[in-house]
Amino acid sequence: MRKALIIMITTVVAIILSFITIPLVNDLIADSFTTDLLKLPLPMKTERIGAVSLAGKLTGTEIVCNFSVPS
């Protein structure tokens, strides 16, 4: 009985930690990607107006990277 309780508690903790750590890891990867992009030189007559990196919890099987350009 005690062994089953330990397994159940471990499973619940692992599930909860996955919901916390996966978004954090994704955000760290997005931040690293943004840092690499910011190191690239800008074309002439352009200026950087901002940089944001946030991935959060990604679901599904698609790998998408969206860029927005303000008008």
Contacts in CASP RR format, 6 or more apart in sequence:
PFRMAT RR
TARGET T0000
AUTHOR 0000-0000-0000
METHOD contacts of the structure
MODEL  1
MRKALIIMITTVVAIILSFITIPLVNDLIADSFTTDLLKLPLPMKTERIG
AVSLAGKLTGTEIVCNFSVPS
19 57 0 8 1.000
22 57 0 8 1.000
23 55 0 8 1.000
23 56 0 8 1.000
23 57 0 8 1.000
26 55 0 8 1.000
26 56 0 8 1.000
26 57 0 8 1.000
26 58 0 8 1.000
27 53 0 8 1.000
27 54 0 8 1.000
27 55 0 8 1.000
27 56 0 8 1.000
29 55 0 8 1.000
30 53 0 8 1.000
30 54 0 8 1.000
30 55 0 8 1.000
30 56 0 8 1.000
31 53 0 8 1.000
33 53 0 8 1.000
33 65 0 8 1.000
34 51 0 8 1.000
34 52 0 8 1.000
34 53 0 8 1.000
37 51 0 8 1.000
38 48 0 8 1.000
38 51 0 8 1.000
42 48 0 8 1.000
49 70 0 8 1.000
END
